[in-house]
């Protein structure tokens, strides 16, 4: 991928700026120069944003790259054109931003937008993508890189790689994990660790369950100490023995229970038989008593039989008696109706006379009513004229009000135009302050960038302070370790010398025993042996001497190692102190030159920096508020001008409307005068006319209504009199017929009673007729009496037969026997089921414990395997190397191999990277530590011992190698551009020349290299320059230099 052109529109400090990278095709290396904060790094941010929708770092989001000076009608966008694999690509991307609405006033949020166009070798567009997801996928497949990897390959921030070079293994692991995507291995190790914890917890839970189940077991004949001494497996075995004894006890209880149940059945049978016999005796007593009571009612039953005979005769007379009563009621009702109809006829005759008089009176008023009717017609015609006058007066009032409103509106327009003119003058004065505020904003941005750089320096110094303190503590610890090691070595060495001496003495004594007279002594050479050394019991063996010597040698080796480590730590401390001093001096100089700050200690520095930041924030906030106000005033000025023009036009239109209304008022006044001349003389206004007209209309309506009602009532009254006469005659005939029926039935009943009682007695007849309803119940009482007497006699006979000759039993004795038998059964049943429940409960617990014991045994085997696997993958073993770090170690080894080719050339073969494969004291210092082999000194050194210039060259070599490895990992994608951001300020003149020569000869032959820096020496060495120049108003412009001045 090779950049061709880059256009930036309201992106960062750039407004409509275009960068043509093809101008540098003939130069292996070019410089991107400019002041701090001018926008050099923003160029790379723009390329990264165009390709991936994000900036090169994590400090700013894409939408924050919109220029502060951009107005709502200025659109932020980046257009990036580049070559790749024979094709040309152009991508145009805009972030989310606030823009003017297309319709109406105000702003709207415009979403992010992107367009990717693809051109063939002839420059013809062959394809286009406009959806964000489609473009993202296409770019990723094309370049085979993520945004983060692209940033690592194309932009080399030297400060970060120097930090990476010096970082411990833990910090290197975090960086390499993101680059090579090895989090899978870390996640796998974490998952194994979590599974191990879960398995350990499950094993612990199973053991706790076993203890819980064991505590729930019930024991027979064991003491508390014996129970406590049992482990789970012993408890299971002991329960099996106890169960055998309990099963025998259960069988014996079952036999006893069956015998007791048979005894209970016999007792219950005897008690039930006794209860039946006793009930028969009680029933016999009750039956005899009922029979005696029933026989006492015999006389009453005889009287009821006589009454039934009489009522049967009365029942034959019931129909005639009912007919007589009905006819008598008809006579009474008909007589009452005749009397009522006679009274009604008399009233109707009186009413007819009154109605005839009313009709005659209304006929006399007919002529007056006709005159009133004609007057109503005349006045109704006059009413229309009054209504027209009222309508015209109403219109005149409305138009006069409208005229007053129009004149008021004229005055309001005059006041509004005056106020808008004043506001226009004020807003025009406000807009003149914008250049001053933009200049102040740019100045504050420069101060903020200076402060950010100093904050980074301060943080670095603080970290160096902490590092020196940590190294000092480490050296003290290592010194103590050395002192302890010296003591251990001296003790072991002295022990070895003593054992060796003792063993030699014992060997000499053994040899003296074997001396032969005349033979020279192997020690002194004498042929005489007057006093050979005595031979004692051997206490020291040769093996003990060898072990003591080995221990002494090991302690000596360890002592030498600790000394070497202490020397290395002291060298690192000196380097760190030197670096701290240099960085502190640089910080003080920067504080003095850029912020005019001097400080006494770190606390004072932090306080002053916070105060400076707060002051800067307040100034920036105030400036932003002032700029917003000016921008707002500028926008408002346009609105005011527009409103002023509108108000002037509206006032002119209102003046025309006022003249039109005045003309309408004059016309209505003339019309009203003509209408009033046509009004009647008797009435001053429409209300008087309507009141009089309503009265005579109401009076006429009442006359017509009364006349109609009187004639109608006359007809209705005559009809009622005719109907009344007809009803009276009919009712009189009905009464005569009823009186004839009364005489007929009275004669029939009199004859029957005379035959039965020798005289008629209608009172007794009516009394007996009222008793007829009781006839059915009387017969029922008689039948029930006979039936009950028969049933009681039969029941008494049956009960006596059931008793026979048996004596009446004593139920209390039988009940006590049954209760005793039941208690025995309950007692044995409780014992049996308690024992059965205890056996089942224990069996259930034993089964659960047996299953858990097998589970625990299986879990322990799996736990041991999982623990070993987790230990290996998480780096908890002796090598302190996790699976992920082992994989990253392989990647880092590839990086170091490629880095050595550049490092040897940049250092004339003096230095070579080496991966430190030794096991550190802690995990964070193991696996990814980098050393250098110093050919001049002929030994391996820590990268911490390199000077500032040497560490820059090493970091540059490492960064270039890392970029190459990432490209290879991404399928060998070729990136034909490289940007190196700062870092050259720490090089001396020779190192700077060496670095430039290497970049031009080694790297610059295969790709375009841009160095982002403000180092003066580079401007003097590199003829090709892309110059970023601030304009002083927050914007920057792009310029080119293609030869040295």
Secondary structure, DSSP 8 states (H G I E B T S, - for coil): -EEEEEEEESBTTBSSEEEEGGGGTT-SEEEEE--TTSSHHHHHHHHHHHHHSS-SSSSS-GGGGB-TT--TT---EEEEEEEETTEEEEEEEE-SEEEE-SSSSSEEEE--EEEEEEE-TTS-EEEEE-SHHHHHHHHHHHH---HHHHHHHHEEEHHHHHHHHHS-HHHHHHHHHHHHT-HHHHHHHHHHHHHHHHHHHHHHHHHHHHHHHHHH---SS--HHHHHH--HHHHHHHHHHHHHHHHHHHHHHHHHHHHHHHHHHHHHHHHHHHHHHHHHHHHHHHHHHHHHHHHTTHHHHHHHHHHHHHHHHHHHHHHHHHHHHHHHHHHHHHHHHHHHHHHHHHHHHHHHHHHHHHHHHHHHTHHHHHHHHHHHHHHHHHHHHHHHHHHHHHHHHHHHHHHHHHHHHHHHHHHHHHHHHHHHHHHHHHHTTHHHHHHHHHHHHHHHHHHHHHHHHHHHHHHHHHHHHHHHHHHHHHHHHHHHHHHHHHHHHHHHHHHHHHHHHHHHHHHHHT--TTS--TTT--S--SS----------HHHHHHHHHHHHHHHHHHHHHHHHHHHHHHHHHHHHHHHHHHHHHHHHHIIIII----SSHHHHHHHHHHHHHHHHHHHHHHHHHHHHHHHHHHHHHHHHHHHHHHHHHHHHHHHHHHHHHHHHHHHHHHHHHHHTTS-SS-SSHHHHHHHHHHHHHHHHHHHHHHHHHHHHHHHHHHHHHHHHHHHHHHHHHHHHHHHHHHHHHHHHHHHHHHHHSS--HHHHHHHHHHGGGHHHHHHHHHHHHHHHHHHHHHHHHHHHHHTT-----HHHHHHHHHHHHHHHHHHHHHHHHHHHHHHHHHHHHHHHHHHHHHHHHHHHHHHHHHHHHHHHTT-STT---HHHHHHHHHHHHHHHHHHHHHHHHTTT-EEEEE--S--SSGGGSSS-EEEEETTTTEEEEGGGS-HHHHHHHHHHHHHHHHHHHHHHTTS----EEEEES-GGG--HHHHHHHHHHIIIIITTTSEEEEE---HHHHHH-S-EEEEEE-SSS-EEEEEE-S--
